[in-house]
Amino acid sequence: MQIKDSTIVVIGGWGLVGAAMCRKLMEFNPKKLVITSLKQSEAEEAVADLRKEYSLYPPEMFEAWWGNIFTRNEWKDTPREVLLGDEKTRMGLIHDVIDELDDSILQNSALYSLLLSTKADAVIDCVNTATAIAYQDIYSSSRSILGELSSGSASNETVGRLLASLYIPQLTRHIQILYRGLKDAGTTSYIKIGTSGTGGMGLNIPYTHSEEQPSRVLLAKSAVAGAQTLLLFLTARTPNGPLVKEIKPSATIAWKRIGHGEVIRKGKPIPLVDMVPENAMQLSSRVFSLNPVDGVKDFGENFKSVFIDTGENGIFSRAEFETISALGQMELVTPEEIAEVTINELRGGNTGLDVIGALDASVMGPTYRGGILRNSALEQLKALELETGADSIAFEMLGPPRLSKLLYEAYILKRIALSFQKAISMSAAELSQKAEMLIQSDATLRAQMLSVGLVIMMPDGKSYLRGNDVKIPPYRGQSELEASTENVEKWCYDGWVDLRSENMAAWQSRLQRIIDDVGAIPIGDTSSRFTYSKVYWENFQTIDGGKLASWIFEIEEHGWRFKR
């Protein structure tokens, strides 16, 4: 893309990589940079630094935004621990992640609000999403609830904290909101600065979080990072969405500054304490307490030393940095190198370091042999249908229920009208009446639909048939739901076999559109240009449910793959 005169959001722009990204972007004269960070002070500091360094540019070129992108806009400035400590906000966090994505969740999202308000041409995401999610440490939450369960005193808060820390639901919801936000904002490019979680090392990584080697928390971070990459891979394969890329540094990223001062760990200075040898504890008691003990002296000051600031990864001592960056350990990559690669990719270059592109190039897709054998399989299935007299329609194994609904409705049309032309020539009311007669007379067909969990809406729009198992509406914790007009229409769309005349008219419109589209093909054009030709539809002399369902998913619902 053209960076000049473009608006670009740098999520995590205060951080080590984000700051380097902003400086690199300024080489190409963007129109505006929106710099985000978790804290207001960080975002404003980043903007102040840029305004100072690029004083010849108008101050309004740099805009600060702050807050937690993983929560609601109204909570974005509230620490997560505070939200978890209050029952109302804790339940809100859980429902925002567990419930189906709807307009309310979307509109309340801080991330969605950021994307919609800025309407950026490009978004460069430098936040370590895997760390933000995995370091909520589901293991600690699990240990807490296990302890309470064993004592019979499990509290709602402990259970709620565990639910709120579930990794995959959080990540999935984040990607859903990200995709919708980018698409609705008209953003053309999204580049993620990801992580391998282990600085490029394997399961033998010696750097842990005071757990076993390798650390489960660290591996969970890698697992979330990998899951995020594959979700972005799917996002990149979604038609009419933004261009999606990921740069995944796999080494120690350093550095921001070198200095001397207080040692900050987890955002707080380390108090300096001491225990003189005269106060040594004895192991004879055979008890080692993790609680504070007598004999520890507070120096009244904080730990100070020489350090190197590696940004989001914290500060290291000279010896720690020397160890972790040594040859054969995590080694080193600079933020400027990451920024250069990212901006090259943003501008349309091919650095060979886009992880999504690498996956695209290496995944195994459809094959010629598979296509040939598909035809063979279909012929065998059709032959067996004729031999046994059993029409193979839908078992509701593949899903969604809408697929089964469409296949059965197309089959009903086939039974009562045989061809496209006859189905169109009849009135919608007549089709509806004949469909009802078929359902009444063919107990086997009726039983098949009801047995796989489909509901049959009768032509009067008031009566319905159902079996013991119902796929739509799905169970969401409530066994009884209001049968409002809005709900019923949604259920009919999602998975009820709808015999009403309005639905028959919709099918007639589909069939007519297909005929019209085929009619628009130039006469005599027998090239490979058109997929859905008259030959494909067998001259409209039969109604093939599988072909119609795939056409609906592609043409009406835009559910098609554009990468092979």
C-alpha positions in Angstrom: 0.0 0.0 0.0 0.9 3.7 -0.3 2.0 4.9 3.2 2.1 8.6 2.1 -1.0 10.4 3.2 -2.4 7.3 4.9 -3.8 7.0 8.4 -2.0 4.2 10.3 -2.8 2.8 13.8 0.1 1.3 15.7 -1.3 -0.8 18.4 1.3 -1.0 21.2 3.1 2.0 19.8 4.8 2.9 23.1 6.6 -0.4 23.3 10.0 -1.3 22.0 8.9 -2.6 18.5 6.0 -0.1 18.3 8.3 2.9 18.8 10.7 1.7 16.1 7.7 1.1 13.8 6.5 4.7 14.2 10.0 6.1 13.3 10.2 3.8 10.3 6.7 4.9 9.1 7.7 8.6 9.3 10.2 8.0 6.5 7.2 7.6 4.2 5.2 10.7 5.2 2.0 9.3 6.5 -1.0 11.5 7.0 -1.6 10.5 10.6 -0.3 8.1 13.2 -2.5 6.8 16.0 -0.3 5.5 18.8 -2.0 3.2 21.4 -0.9 1.8 24.6 -2.4 0.2 27.7 -1.8 3.2 29.9 -2.6 6.9 29.2 0.8 8.0 30.4 2.5 5.6 27.9 0.5 6.6 24.9 0.9 10.3 25.6 4.7 9.8 26.2 5.0 8.1 22.9 3.1 10.9 21.1 5.2 13.6 22.9 8.4 11.9 21.9 7.3 11.8 18.2 6.2 15.4 18.3 9.6 16.4 19.7 11.5 14.3 17.2 9.4 15.3 14.2 8.8 18.9 15.2 8.5 20.1 11.6 5.3 18.1 11.3 1.9 19.4 12.7 1.3 18.1 16.2 -2.1 16.8 15.3 -0.4 14.3 13.0 0.2 12.2 16.1 -2.8 11.0 18.2 -2.7 9.1 21.4 -5.2 6.3 22.3 -5.0 4.2 25.4 -6.7 1.3 27.2 -7.1 -2.5 27.2 -8.1 -3.6 23.7 -9.3 -6.9 25.1 -12.3 -5.6 27.0 -15.2 -3.2 26.8 -14.7 0.5 25.9 -16.2 1.5 29.3 -13.7 -0.7 31.1 -10.6 -0.2 29.0 -8.9 2.0 31.7 -9.8 -0.3 34.6 -7.2 -2.9 35.7 -8.3 -6.4 34.9 -7.8 -7.4 38.5 -10.4 -4.8 39.6 -12.9 -6.1 37.0 -12.4 -9.6 38.2 -12.9 -8.6 41.8 -16.4 -7.2 41.2 -19.1 -9.8 40.5 -21.0 -7.6 37.9 -17.9 -6.8 35.8 -16.5 -10.3 36.2 -19.7 -11.8 34.8 -19.6 -9.2 32.1 -16.1 -10.2 31.1 -17.2 -13.8 30.9 -20.3 -13.2 28.9 -18.4 -10.9 26.5 -16.2 -13.9 25.6 -18.5 -16.9 26.0 -21.7 -15.6 24.4 -22.3 -15.5 20.7 -21.0 -12.4 19.1 -23.8 -9.9 18.6 -24.0 -6.1 17.9 -24.0 -5.3 21.6 -20.7 -7.1 22.3 -19.2 -5.6 19.1 -20.3 -2.0 19.7 -19.1 -2.1 23.3 -15.7 -3.5 22.4 -12.7 -1.1 23.0 -10.9 -2.6 20.0 -13.9 -2.2 17.7 -14.4 1.4 18.9 -10.7 2.1 18.2 -10.9 0.7 14.7 -14.2 2.4 13.8 -13.2 5.8 15.2 -9.9 5.9 13.4 -10.9 4.3 10.1 -7.2 3.6 9.5 -5.8 2.6 6.1 -3.5 0.2 7.9 -3.1 -1.3 11.4 0.2 -2.5 12.7 -0.4 -4.6 15.8 2.7 -4.7 18.1 0.8 -5.9 21.2 2.0 -9.3 22.4 -1.5 -10.9 22.4 -0.2 -14.3 23.4 1.4 -12.9 26.5 -1.7 -10.8 27.4 -3.9 -13.9 27.3 -1.6 -16.7 28.5 -0.1 -14.8 31.4 -3.5 -14.7 33.0 -2.2 -18.1 34.1 -5.0 -20.6 33.9 -2.9 -23.0 36.0 -3.0 -20.7 39.1 -6.8 -20.3 38.7 -7.2 -24.1 38.3 -5.1 -24.7 41.4 -7.2 -22.3 43.4 -10.5 -23.9 42.4 -9.1 -27.4 42.9 -8.1 -26.4 46.5 -11.6 -25.0 47.1 -13.3 -28.1 45.6 -11.4 -30.4 47.8 -12.5 -28.5 50.9 -16.0 -28.2 49.6 -15.9 -24.4 49.6 -15.6 -23.4 45.9 -16.8 -19.8 45.5 -18.5 -18.1 42.6 -15.6 -15.7 42.3 -13.0 -18.5 42.0 -15.1 -20.3 39.4 -15.7 -17.0 37.6 -12.0 -16.2 37.6 -11.2 -19.5 36.0 -13.9 -19.0 33.3 -12.6 -15.5 32.6 -9.0 -16.8 32.0 -9.9 -19.4 29.4 -7.4 -18.9 26.6 -9.1 -20.1 23.5 -12.5 -18.3 24.0 -10.7 -15.1 24.6 -8.5 -15.4 21.6 -11.3 -16.5 19.3 -13.5 -13.5 20.4 -10.5 -11.2 19.9 -10.0 -12.3 16.3 -13.8 -12.1 15.6 -13.9 -8.5 16.8 -10.6 -7.7 15.0 -11.9 -8.9 11.7 -15.3 -7.2 12.0 -13.6 -4.0 13.1 -11.1 -4.0 10.2 -13.8 -4.7 7.7 -16.3 -2.2 9.0 -13.6 0.5 9.2 -12.5 -0.2 5.6 -9.0 -0.9 6.7 -7.0 -2.4 3.8 -3.9 -3.9 5.6 -3.3 -5.5 9.0 0.1 -6.6 10.0 0.7 -8.5 13.3 4.0 -8.6 15.1 3.7 -12.0 16.6 5.8 -14.2 18.8 7.1 -17.8 19.0 6.8 -17.6 22.8 10.2 -19.0 23.4 12.5 -16.6 21.7 13.1 -19.2 19.0 14.2 -21.9 21.4 12.5 -25.3 21.7 11.1 -27.4 24.6 14.6 -27.3 26.1 14.4 -23.6 26.8 16.1 -23.0 30.2 14.2 -19.7 30.9 11.1 -20.5 32.9 8.6 -18.8 35.3 9.8 -20.6 38.4 8.1 -23.8 37.3 9.2 -27.0 35.7 11.3 -26.9 32.6 9.9 -26.1 30.2 7.4 -23.7 31.9 3.8 -24.6 31.3 2.9 -20.9 31.3 5.5 -20.3 28.7 4.3 -23.2 26.5 0.8 -21.9 26.9 2.0 -18.6 25.5 3.4 -20.4 22.5 0.2 -22.4 22.1 -1.9 -19.2 22.1 0.6 -17.6 19.7 0.3 -20.5 17.3 -3.5 -20.5 17.5 -3.5 -16.8 16.8 -1.3 -17.3 13.7 -3.7 -19.9 12.3 -6.7 -17.7 13.0 -5.0 -14.9 11.2 -4.3 -17.4 8.4 -8.0 -18.0 8.1 -8.7 -14.2 8.3 -6.3 -13.8 5.4 -8.3 -16.4 3.4 -11.6 -14.5 3.9 -12.7 -12.8 0.7 -13.2 -9.0 0.7 -11.4 -8.5 3.9 -8.1 -6.7 4.7 -4.7 -7.9 3.6 -3.4 -9.9 6.6 0.3 -10.6 7.4 2.3 -11.6 10.4 6.0 -11.1 11.2 7.1 -13.4 13.9 10.4 -12.5 15.6 12.0 -15.6 17.2 14.8 -14.1 19.3 15.4 -11.7 22.1 14.2 -8.3 21.0 16.4 -5.5 22.3 16.9 -2.8 23.3 15.2 0.4 24.3 17.7 2.0 26.7 20.6 1.3 29.0 20.6 2.9 32.4 21.0 2.8 36.2 18.2 3.0 38.7 15.5 1.0 40.4 14.9 -2.6 39.2 11.3 -2.8 38.1 9.6 -6.2 38.0 5.9 -6.6 37.0 5.6 -2.8 37.1 6.8 -2.4 40.7 10.2 -1.8 42.2 11.8 -4.6 44.2 12.2 -3.7 47.9 15.7 -4.5 49.2 15.6 -6.9 52.1 18.2 -8.8 54.1 18.6 -11.6 56.6 21.8 -11.5 58.6 23.5 -14.9 59.3 22.6 -14.7 63.0 18.9 -15.0 62.0 19.4 -18.1 59.8 16.4 -20.4 59.7 16.8 -24.1 60.6 15.7 -27.0 58.5 15.3 -29.2 61.6 11.7 -28.3 61.8 11.2 -30.0 58.4 8.8 -27.2 57.4 9.6 -24.5 54.8 7.1 -21.7 54.8 6.3 -19.6 51.8 4.8 -16.9 54.0 6.8 -14.0 55.4 9.0 -14.9 58.4 10.7 -13.1 61.2 14.3 -12.1 60.9 14.0 -10.4 57.5 15.3 -6.8 57.6 13.9 -4.1 55.3 16.6 -1.9 54.0 14.1 0.9 53.5 15.1 1.3 49.8 14.6 -0.4 46.5 17.0 -2.6 44.5 19.0 -0.4 42.2 21.5 -1.5 39.5 22.7 -1.2 35.9 20.2 -2.6 33.5 19.2 -2.9 29.9 15.5 -2.2 29.1 14.1 -4.7 26.6 10.7 -3.2 26.4 7.7 -5.5 27.0 10.1 -8.3 28.2 11.3 -6.1 31.1 14.7 -5.1 32.2 17.7 -7.4 32.4 21.0 -7.2 34.3 24.2 -7.1 32.3 24.8 -10.7 33.1 21.2 -11.8 32.3 21.3 -10.0 29.0 24.7 -11.5 28.2 23.3 -15.0 28.9 20.0 -14.8 27.1 21.6 -13.2 24.0 24.6 -15.5 23.8 25.2 -17.6 20.7 23.0 -20.7 21.0 20.5 -19.1 23.4 17.7 -16.7 22.3 20.3 -14.5 20.6 19.2 -11.1 19.4 17.1 -9.2 16.9 16.6 -5.4 17.0 13.3 -3.6 16.9 14.6 -1.6 13.9 15.1 -4.7 11.9 11.5 -5.9 12.7 10.2 -2.5 11.7 12.0 -2.5 8.4 10.7 -5.9 7.5 7.2 -4.9 8.5 7.1 -1.7 6.5 8.6 -3.4 3.5 5.7 -5.9 3.6 3.2 -3.1 4.2 4.4 -1.4 1.0 4.0 -4.6 -1.0 7.5 -6.0 -0.8 8.3 -9.7 -0.4 10.7 -10.2 2.4 10.1 -13.9 2.8 9.4 -13.3 6.5 5.5 -13.1 6.4 4.4 -16.2 8.4 0.9 -16.1 6.8 2.5 -16.1 3.3 4.7 -19.0 4.3 1.7 -21.0 5.5 -0.1 -20.2 2.2 2.9 -21.5 0.3 3.3 -24.7 2.3 -0.2 -25.9 3.2 -1.6 -28.7 1.0 -4.7 -27.7 -0.9 -7.1 -29.4 -3.3 -5.5 -31.7 -5.8 -6.2 -32.8 -9.4 -6.5 -36.4 -8.2 -9.0 -35.4 -5.6 -11.1 -33.7 -8.2 -11.1 -36.7 -10.5 -12.0 -39.1 -7.6 -14.7 -36.8 -6.4 -16.6 -37.4 -9.6 -16.1 -41.1 -9.2 -17.4 -41.0 -5.6 -20.5 -39.1 -6.6 -21.3 -41.6 -9.4 -21.0 -44.5 -7.0 -23.2 -42.7 -4.5 -25.9 -42.0 -7.1 -25.7 -45.6 -8.3 -26.2 -46.9 -4.8 -29.2 -44.6 -4.3 -30.8 -46.1 -7.4 -30.0 -49.6 -6.3 -31.4 -49.2 -2.8 -34.1 -46.7 -3.4 -32.7 -44.6 -0.6 -32.2 -40.9 -1.3 -29.1 -39.6 0.5 -29.9 -36.0 1.6 -28.5 -34.8 5.0 -27.6 -36.4 8.3 -26.7 -33.1 10.1 -23.1 -34.4 10.7 -21.5 -31.6 8.7 -23.5 -28.6 9.8 -24.5 -26.0 10.1 -28.2 -26.9 10.4 -28.8 -24.4 7.6 -27.0 -26.7 5.2 -29.3 -29.6 6.1 -32.3 -27.3 5.9 -31.3 -26.2 2.4 -30.6 -29.7 1.2 -34.0 -31.0 2.4 -35.9 -28.0 1.0 -34.2 -28.5 -2.4 -35.0 -32.2 -2.2 -38.7 -31.3 -1.6 -38.7 -29.0 -4.6 -37.2 -31.8 -6.7 -39.9 -34.2 -5.6 -42.8 -31.9 -6.2 -41.5 -30.0 -9.3 -38.7 -32.1 -10.8 -37.1 -29.2 -12.8 -36.2 -25.5 -12.6 -38.8 -24.5 -15.1 -41.7 -26.3 -13.5 -40.8 -25.0 -10.0 -40.8 -21.5 -11.4 -44.0 -21.9 -13.4 -46.1 -22.9 -10.3 -47.3 -20.4 -7.8 -45.5 -20.1 -4.5 -48.7 -21.0 -2.8 -49.1 -24.2 -4.9 -45.5 -25.2 -4.1 -46.2 -24.7 -0.4 -49.4 -26.8 -0.7 -47.6 -29.6 -2.5 -44.7 -29.6 -0.1 -47.2 -30.0 2.8 -48.8 -32.9 1.0 -45.4 -34.6 0.5 -44.6 -34.2 4.2 -47.9 -35.6 5.2 -47.7 -38.6 2.8 -44.0 -39.5 3.1 -43.4 -40.6 6.7 -39.9 -41.8 5.9 -38.8 -38.4 4.6 -40.5 -36.7 7.5 -38.9 -38.9 10.1 -35.5 -38.4 8.6 -35.7 -34.6 8.9 -37.1 -34.8 12.5 -34.6 -37.4 13.6 -31.5 -35.4 12.6 -32.8 -32.5 14.7 -34.6 -30.3 12.1 -37.9 -28.6 12.8 -40.5 -28.4 10.0 -42.4 -25.2 9.7 -45.8 -25.9 8.2 -47.3 -23.6 5.5 -49.6 -21.8 8.0 -46.6 -20.4 9.8 -48.1 -21.4 13.2 -47.7 -25.2 13.2 -44.4 -27.1 13.3 -43.2 -30.6 13.5 -40.2 -31.7 15.6 -38.4 -34.6 17.1 -36.7 -35.2 20.4 -33.5 -33.5 19.3 -33.6 -29.9 18.0 -30.6 -28.3 16.5 -32.1 -24.8 16.0 -32.4 -23.0 18.3 -29.3 -24.2 20.0 -29.2 -24.8 23.7 -27.6 -21.8 25.4 -28.4 -22.5 29.0 -32.1 -21.9 28.6 -34.6 -24.7 27.9 -37.5 -22.4 27.0 -37.3 -19.5 24.5 -39.8 -16.9 23.5 -41.3 -17.8 20.1 -41.4 -14.2 19.0 -41.8 -13.3 15.3 -38.2 -12.2 15.2 -36.9 -15.4 16.8 -39.1 -17.7 14.6 -37.8 -16.0 11.4 -34.3 -16.4 12.6 -34.9 -20.1 13.4 -36.4 -20.7 10.0 -33.4 -19.1 8.3 -30.9 -20.9 10.4 -32.2 -24.4 10.2 -35.9 -25.0 10.1 -37.3 -26.7 6.9 -39.7 -23.9 5.9 -42.8 -24.9 3.9 -44.3 -21.4 3.9 -45.1 -19.8 0.5 -42.7 -16.9 1.3 -39.8 -19.4 1.4 -41.0 -21.1 -1.8 -41.0 -17.7 -3.5 -37.4 -17.2 -2.3 -36.5 -20.5 -3.9 -38.2 -19.5 -7.1 -36.1 -16.3 -7.2 -33.0 -18.3 -6.7 -33.8 -20.7 -9.6 -34.7 -17.8 -11.8 -31.5 -16.0 -11.0 -29.5 -19.1 -11.9 -31.3 -19.3 -15.3 -30.7 -15.6 -15.9 -27.0 -15.9 -15.1 -26.6 -18.8 -17.4 -28.5 -16.9 -20.1 -26.1 -14.1 -19.9 -23.2 -16.4 -21.0 -22.4 -15.5 -24.6 -23.9 -18.0 -27.1 -21.3 -20.4 -28.3 -18.9 -19.7 -25.4 -17.6 -23.1 -24.4 -14.5 -21.9 -22.7 -13.4 -22.4 -19.1 -14.5 -18.9 -18.2 -17.8 -19.7 -16.6 -18.2 -22.3 -13.8 -22.0 -22.4 -13.6 -22.9 -23.2 -17.2 -26.0 -24.9 -18.6 -24.1 -28.1 -18.6 -23.3 -27.8 -14.9 -27.0 -27.4 -14.1 -27.9 -30.3 -16.4 -30.0 -28.0 -18.6 -32.2 -27.2 -15.6 -34.0 -30.5 -16.0 -33.3 -31.6 -12.4 -32.9 -30.0 -9.0 -29.6 -31.0 -7.4 -29.5 -30.1 -3.7 -25.8 -30.3 -3.3 -25.1 -27.9 -6.3 -27.8 -25.5 -5.1 -26.5 -25.4 -1.5 -22.9 -24.7 -2.6 -24.2 -22.0 -5.0 -26.2 -20.4 -2.2 -23.2 -20.5 0.2 -20.9 -18.9 -2.4 -23.2 -16.4 -4.2 -25.7 -15.4 -1.5 -23.6 -15.9 1.7 -20.1 -15.2 0.3 -18.8 -18.4 1.8 -16.3 -19.3 -0.8 -12.5 -20.0 -0.8 -10.4 -17.7 -3.0 -7.1 -19.4 -2.3 -6.3 -22.8 -3.7 
